[in-house]
Amino acid sequence: MSADRRQSFRIENQVALVYKVVSEDELERNAADIKQGGFLPGGMSATLFGMEAELKGRIGRVRQTSAEIAHSLDLLNNKLNALINLMPLLQEDEENIFQQPMRHTNVSASGISFVNEEELAAGACLYLRLVLAPDYYYVAAYAKVVRSQPMRNPRDGFKYRVAVDFTLISDQHRELLVKYTMSRELAQLRARRMAAEASEFETEDADTETADTHD
């Protein structure tokens, strides 16, 4: 699957999100640091990702002999990943994301649109921090506002829909977004398929009951 295809997955979901408007100078300074080998806030080390790849390989081999043990290891690994993903968030002295209301968003690996209390100027630079439900993936990125439009039906204090493109994001956090959007897309497809099968089953039952009544 191409990189463009992986980044094109878009998911409608609830997200905890905070942002602050920053200057072009701050964004450019951070871009220069990244090019020189620095890290974005919240980035995870390559060592952890190497360990993750090795662990998944070992779990895959365990699955060949015991699906139950492999499933248990997957659950433990996912729990550890959730804690690791949230560590940068817990260490920051900034605004607490979990004290903010959940926002309805449309998110992909290349950008996000979200409901907002205030209008933001097109071209404005933002530093975004978000936690993706229900996986507790923590992502930090710099972004630029593409558009900010009034909502037809404002609710819960959110009057605008803001769309931004990520302009500076670590490879690790982009991969988290790819993994998140693909997994949520698959989950939604499974849910729709199960709902369709349940509806079909109910229709067949109703037809059977009708036929029995006529008999």
C-alpha positions in Angstrom: 0.0 0.0 0.0 1.5 3.4 -1.0 2.3 6.1 1.5 -0.3 8.4 0.0 -2.9 5.7 0.3 -2.1 5.0 3.9 -2.3 8.7 4.8 -5.6 9.2 2.9 -7.7 7.3 5.5 -9.9 9.8 7.2 -11.9 8.9 10.4 -14.8 10.8 12.1 -14.2 10.4 15.8 -14.2 12.1 19.2 -10.8 13.5 20.1 -9.4 15.4 23.1 -7.5 18.4 21.7 -5.8 21.6 22.7 -3.8 24.1 20.7 -1.9 27.3 20.9 -1.2 29.8 18.1 2.5 30.1 17.4 4.7 32.3 15.2 6.2 31.3 11.9 9.6 31.8 13.5 8.9 29.2 16.2 7.7 26.7 13.5 10.8 27.4 11.4 13.2 27.0 14.4 11.7 23.7 15.3 11.9 22.6 11.6 15.6 23.4 11.7 16.1 21.4 14.9 14.4 18.4 13.4 16.6 18.5 10.3 19.7 18.5 12.6 18.5 15.4 14.4 16.3 16.9 17.1 12.9 15.7 18.3 9.5 17.1 18.3 7.7 17.2 21.7 6.3 13.8 22.4 8.4 11.9 19.9 9.3 8.3 20.9 12.8 6.9 20.5 13.8 4.6 17.7 14.9 2.1 20.4 11.3 1.6 21.5 10.1 1.1 18.0 12.7 -1.4 17.4 11.7 -3.3 20.5 8.0 -3.1 19.3 8.9 -4.7 16.0 10.8 -7.5 17.6 8.0 -8.1 20.2 5.3 -8.3 17.5 7.4 -10.8 15.6 7.8 -13.0 18.6 4.0 -12.7 19.4 3.3 -13.8 15.8 5.4 -17.0 16.4 3.6 -17.7 19.7 0.3 -17.4 17.9 1.2 -20.4 15.8 1.1 -22.6 18.9 -1.3 -20.8 21.2 -3.8 -18.2 20.1 -4.9 -17.5 23.6 -1.4 -16.8 24.9 -0.7 -14.6 21.9 -3.9 -12.6 22.5 -2.9 -12.1 26.1 0.5 -10.8 25.0 -1.2 -8.5 22.5 -3.3 -7.0 25.3 -0.3 -6.5 27.6 1.6 -4.9 24.7 -1.2 -2.6 23.8 -1.5 -1.5 27.5 2.2 -0.7 27.6 2.0 1.2 24.4 -0.9 3.3 25.8 1.2 4.2 28.8 4.3 5.0 26.6 2.2 7.1 24.3 0.8 9.1 27.2 4.1 9.6 29.0 5.1 12.9 27.1 1.6 14.2 27.8 1.9 13.5 31.6 5.3 15.1 31.7 4.3 18.4 30.1 3.4 21.4 32.2 0.9 22.7 29.7 -2.9 22.8 29.6 -4.4 19.4 30.7 -6.0 17.8 27.7 -8.3 15.6 29.8 -9.9 18.7 31.3 -11.1 19.8 27.9 -14.4 18.7 26.3 -14.2 16.1 23.6 -14.3 17.5 20.1 -15.9 16.0 17.0 -13.1 15.7 14.4 -12.1 14.3 11.0 -8.6 13.0 11.3 -6.0 11.6 8.9 -2.2 11.2 8.9 -1.8 14.5 7.0 -4.2 16.8 8.9 -7.3 17.2 11.0 -10.5 19.2 11.0 -12.2 20.0 14.4 -15.0 22.0 15.9 -13.8 25.1 17.8 -15.0 27.9 20.0 -13.3 30.6 18.0 -12.4 31.4 14.4 -8.8 31.0 13.4 -7.2 32.9 10.5 -6.2 30.9 7.4 -2.5 30.4 7.4 -2.1 30.7 11.2 0.5 28.3 12.7 -0.7 26.1 15.6 1.0 23.7 18.0 -1.5 20.9 18.5 -1.7 18.2 21.1 -4.4 15.5 20.9 -5.4 12.2 22.4 -7.2 9.8 20.1 -10.1 7.8 21.6 -10.4 5.0 22.4 -6.7 4.0 22.0 -5.2 6.8 24.0 -2.7 7.6 21.3 -1.0 10.9 22.1 0.1 13.1 19.1 1.9 16.4 19.0 2.4 18.4 15.8 2.7 21.8 14.3 0.1 22.7 11.8 -1.2 25.5 9.5 -4.9 26.5 9.3 -6.3 25.8 5.9 -9.8 27.2 6.6 -12.1 28.2 9.4 -15.8 28.3 8.7 -18.9 29.0 10.8 -21.0 25.9 11.6 -24.6 25.8 10.5 -25.7 24.2 13.7 -23.4 25.3 16.5 -23.5 23.1 19.7 -21.8 22.8 23.0 -20.1 26.2 22.5 -18.4 25.1 19.3 -19.2 27.6 16.6 -16.6 27.0 13.9 -15.1 24.1 11.9 -11.4 24.4 11.6 -9.2 22.4 9.1 -5.5 22.2 9.4 -2.6 20.4 7.6 0.3 19.0 9.7 3.4 20.8 8.7 5.8 19.5 11.3 5.2 16.1 12.8 7.6 13.3 13.9 7.7 10.1 11.8 6.6 8.1 14.9 3.5 10.2 15.5 2.6 10.1 11.8 2.8 6.3 12.0 0.5 6.4 15.1 -2.0 8.4 13.0 -1.8 5.9 10.1 -2.2 3.0 12.5 -5.1 4.7 14.2 -7.1 5.7 11.1 -6.6 2.3 9.5 -7.7 0.4 12.6 -10.7 2.6 13.2 -11.7 2.3 9.5 -11.6 -1.5 9.8 -13.5 -1.5 13.0 -16.3 0.6 11.4 -16.4 -1.6 8.4 -16.8 -4.7 10.7 -19.5 -2.9 12.6 -21.5 -2.0 9.5 -21.1 -5.6 8.2 -22.3 -7.1 11.4 -25.3 -4.7 11.5 -26.2 -5.6 7.9 -25.9 -9.3 8.7 -28.1 -8.8 11.8 -30.7 -7.0 9.8 -30.7 -9.7 7.1 -31.1 -12.3 9.8 -34.1 -10.5 11.3 -35.7 -10.2 7.9 -35.3 -13.9 7.3 -36.9 -14.6 10.7 -39.8 -12.3 9.9 -40.4 -14.1 6.6 -40.3 -17.5 8.3 -42.8 -16.4 10.9 -45.1 -15.0 8.2 -44.9 -18.3 6.3 -45.6 -20.3 9.4 -48.7 -18.1 10.1 -50.1 -18.6 6.6 -49.6 -22.4 7.0 
